[in-house]
Amino acid sequence: MGRQAFHGGAGIWVLGVILHYFIAFIATTTYCLASLKLDFLRRHFVVCGLYYGISVYLVMNLIVLPQSGLHAAGPFKLYGLLQGLLIHMFLIGLPIAASLRRLSTQQQLSLEERR
C-alpha cells in the first residue's frame, strides 16, 4: 500500500493492527515449535530470548520490510538501529522466551501432580 496507508483511514488502521498481531503470533509460534526440538531454548530462556529478538528484528528489516510498499533505503542511523535491536530484544524476544519457560514449567508441575 506504500505511503497511501498513512491516509487510508480506519480500514487501513485495522488491517495494520491485524497484520502486526499476526506477525507477532508467527514469531511466537516459531519459537515455541523450535523449543519442542531444542530444549535449550527453555533452559536458557534469557540468552535465547534476547538473541531471538535480534533475529526477529533482522528478519523484519532485511526480508519483510523491503518487500512492503513502504520500505526504507539507507543510510540507516546508528541510533535507530540500536533502538530497534533493544526494543526487539527486550519487548519481543525475551517476553516470548520467558512466557514459554513459565508455561512449560507450569505444565510440567501439573503433569507431576496428576501422577
C-alpha positions as CSV (number, residue, x, y, z in Angstrom):
1,M,0.0,0.0,0.0
2,G,3.0,2.2,0.4
3,R,2.6,5.8,1.5
4,Q,-1.1,5.8,0.8
5,A,-1.5,3.8,4.0
6,F,-0.9,6.9,6.0
7,H,-4.1,8.4,4.5
8,G,-6.1,5.2,4.3
9,G,-8.4,5.7,7.2
10,A,-9.8,3.2,9.7
11,G,-9.8,0.3,7.3
12,I,-6.1,0.5,6.8
13,W,-5.5,1.1,10.5
14,V,-7.4,-2.1,11.4
15,L,-5.5,-4.0,8.7
16,G,-2.2,-2.8,10.2
17,V,-3.2,-3.9,13.7
18,I,-4.3,-7.3,12.4
19,L,-1.0,-7.7,10.5
20,H,1.0,-6.6,13.4
21,Y,-0.5,-9.2,15.7
22,F,-0.3,-11.8,13.0
23,I,3.5,-11.2,12.7
24,A,3.8,-11.4,16.5
25,F,1.8,-14.7,16.5
26,I,4.1,-16.1,13.8
27,A,7.2,-15.1,15.8
28,T,5.8,-16.7,19.0
29,T,4.7,-19.9,17.2
30,T,8.1,-20.3,15.6
31,Y,9.9,-20.0,18.9
32,C,7.5,-22.4,20.6
33,L,7.7,-25.0,17.8
34,A,11.5,-24.8,17.8
35,S,11.6,-25.3,21.6
36,L,9.9,-28.7,21.1
37,K,13.1,-29.9,19.4
38,L,15.7,-27.6,21.0
39,D,15.3,-28.0,24.8
40,F,18.0,-25.3,25.5
41,L,15.5,-22.7,24.3
42,R,13.6,-23.3,27.5
43,R,16.5,-23.9,29.8
44,H,18.5,-20.8,28.8
45,F,15.5,-18.6,28.0
46,V,17.1,-15.2,28.8
47,V,20.0,-15.6,26.4
48,C,17.9,-17.3,23.8
49,G,15.1,-14.8,24.1
50,L,17.5,-11.9,23.6
51,Y,19.1,-13.5,20.6
52,Y,15.6,-14.4,19.2
53,G,14.6,-10.7,19.5
54,I,17.7,-9.8,17.4
55,S,16.7,-12.4,14.8
56,V,13.1,-11.1,14.6
57,Y,14.5,-7.6,14.1
58,L,16.8,-8.8,11.3
59,V,14.0,-10.8,9.6
60,M,11.7,-7.9,9.7
61,N,14.2,-5.3,8.5
62,L,16.0,-7.4,5.9
63,I,13.2,-9.6,4.5
64,V,9.7,-8.3,5.4
65,L,10.0,-4.5,5.2
66,P,12.0,-4.5,1.9
67,Q,9.1,-6.4,0.4
68,S,6.5,-3.9,1.6
69,G,5.4,-0.8,-0.3
70,L,6.9,1.4,2.4
71,H,10.5,0.2,2.6
72,A,13.3,2.4,3.7
73,A,16.6,2.7,1.9
74,G,19.7,3.5,3.8
75,P,21.7,5.1,5.1
76,F,20.5,4.0,8.4
77,K,21.2,5.8,11.6
78,L,23.1,4.1,14.4
79,Y,20.5,5.3,17.0
80,G,17.6,3.8,15.1
81,L,19.5,0.5,14.7
82,L,20.3,0.3,18.4
83,Q,16.8,1.3,19.4
84,G,15.2,-1.3,17.1
85,L,17.5,-4.0,18.4
86,L,16.9,-3.2,22.0
87,I,13.1,-3.0,21.6
88,H,13.0,-6.3,19.8
89,M,15.4,-8.0,22.3
90,F,13.6,-6.8,25.5
91,L,10.0,-6.4,24.3
92,I,9.7,-9.2,21.8
93,G,12.3,-12.0,22.2
94,L,12.6,-12.0,26.0
95,P,8.9,-12.0,26.8
96,I,8.3,-14.8,24.3
97,A,11.0,-16.9,25.8
98,A,10.0,-16.1,29.4
99,S,6.4,-16.9,28.7
100,L,7.3,-20.2,27.1
101,R,9.5,-21.1,30.1
102,R,6.8,-20.2,32.6
103,L,4.0,-22.1,30.7
104,S,6.2,-25.2,30.2
105,T,7.2,-25.2,33.9
106,Q,3.6,-24.9,34.9
107,Q,2.6,-27.7,32.6
108,Q,5.3,-30.0,34.0
109,L,4.2,-29.3,37.5
110,S,0.5,-30.1,36.7
111,L,1.6,-33.3,35.0
112,E,3.6,-34.4,38.0
113,E,0.6,-33.6,40.3
114,R,-1.6,-35.9,38.2
115,R,0.8,-38.9,38.7
